[in-house]
Amino acid sequence: DSSDDMRKVQRREKNRIAAQKSRLRQTQKADTLHLESEDLERQNAALRREIKQLTEEMKHFTSMLSSHEPLCSILASPPPPPEVLYATHSFHQPHISSPRFQH
């Protein structure tokens, strides 16, 4: 029957177009994932470089501290009493009553 043949041809064409669109979407998704993967690889490499730099910095400061500690007079002497530490700060001074506020 020619109408059945026509429906088969239309169905095949519709199916072919749907499959083509599906393959295109799949390719686009793979391309997007590839770009995201490359971006994450770049970020990872940058973070690894930063970790390396910060680790080197920490080693440098740790070495400086180790060299300084044996020579440090502040660490060798006992801590000063609190009244010496706070003597220069006005918020630790006793309040002086102002004559204006006395009755």
C-alpha positions as CSV (number, residue, x, y, z in Angstrom):
1,D,0.0,0.0,0.0
2,S,1.5,3.4,-1.0
3,S,0.1,5.2,2.1
4,D,1.8,2.7,4.4
5,D,5.0,3.1,2.4
6,M,4.7,6.9,2.7
7,R,4.2,6.6,6.5
8,K,7.3,4.4,6.8
9,V,9.4,6.9,4.8
10,Q,8.2,9.8,6.9
11,R,8.8,7.8,10.1
12,R,12.3,6.9,9.0
13,E,13.0,10.5,8.1
14,K,11.7,11.7,11.4
15,N,13.7,9.1,13.3
16,R,16.9,10.0,11.3
17,I,16.5,13.7,12.2
18,A,15.9,12.8,15.9
19,A,19.0,10.5,15.9
20,Q,21.0,13.3,14.3
21,K,19.9,15.8,16.9
22,S,20.6,13.4,19.7
23,R,24.2,12.8,18.3
24,L,24.7,16.5,18.1
25,R,23.5,17.1,21.7
26,Q,25.8,14.3,22.8
27,T,28.8,15.8,21.0
28,Q,28.0,19.3,22.4
29,K,27.8,17.8,25.9
30,A,31.2,16.0,25.4
31,D,32.7,19.2,24.2
32,T,31.4,21.1,27.2
33,L,32.7,18.5,29.6
34,H,36.1,18.6,27.9
35,L,36.3,22.4,28.3
36,E,35.3,22.1,31.9
37,S,37.9,19.4,32.5
38,E,40.6,21.5,30.9
39,D,39.6,24.5,33.1
40,L,39.7,22.3,36.3
41,E,43.1,21.0,35.3
42,R,44.4,24.6,35.0
43,Q,42.8,25.6,38.3
44,N,44.4,22.5,39.9
45,A,47.8,23.3,38.5
46,A,47.5,26.9,39.8
47,L,46.5,25.7,43.3
48,R,49.4,23.2,43.3
49,R,51.8,26.0,42.5
50,E,50.3,28.1,45.2
51,I,50.6,25.2,47.7
52,K,54.3,24.8,46.7
53,Q,55.0,28.5,47.1
54,L,53.2,28.7,50.5
55,T,55.0,25.6,51.7
56,E,58.3,27.2,50.8
57,E,57.3,30.4,52.6
58,M,56.3,28.4,55.7
59,K,59.7,26.6,55.7
60,H,61.4,30.0,55.4
61,F,59.5,31.5,58.3
62,T,59.9,28.4,60.4
63,S,63.7,28.5,59.8
64,M,63.7,32.2,60.7
65,L,61.8,31.5,63.9
66,S,64.1,28.6,64.8
67,S,67.1,30.9,64.3
68,H,65.5,33.7,66.4
69,E,64.2,31.7,69.4
70,P,67.6,31.0,71.0
71,L,68.6,34.7,70.8
72,C,65.3,36.1,71.8
73,S,65.5,38.0,75.1
74,I,61.7,38.2,75.4
75,L,61.3,34.5,75.3
76,A,64.2,33.9,77.7
77,S,62.9,36.3,80.4
78,P,59.7,35.7,82.4
79,P,56.7,37.6,81.3
80,P,56.1,41.0,82.9
81,P,53.4,41.4,85.4
82,P,50.0,42.5,84.1
83,E,50.2,46.0,85.7
84,V,53.3,46.7,83.6
85,L,51.6,45.5,80.4
86,Y,48.5,47.5,80.9
87,A,50.0,50.7,82.5
88,T,50.1,52.6,79.3
89,H,46.5,51.9,78.3
90,S,44.0,54.5,79.5
91,F,41.2,52.0,79.6
92,H,43.0,50.3,82.5
93,Q,43.4,53.5,84.5
94,P,41.1,54.3,87.4
95,H,38.4,56.8,86.5
96,I,38.8,60.2,88.0
97,S,35.5,61.8,89.0
98,S,34.8,65.1,87.4
99,P,33.6,67.9,89.6
100,R,30.8,68.6,87.1
101,F,29.2,65.3,87.9
102,Q,29.5,65.5,91.7
103,H,26.5,66.8,93.7
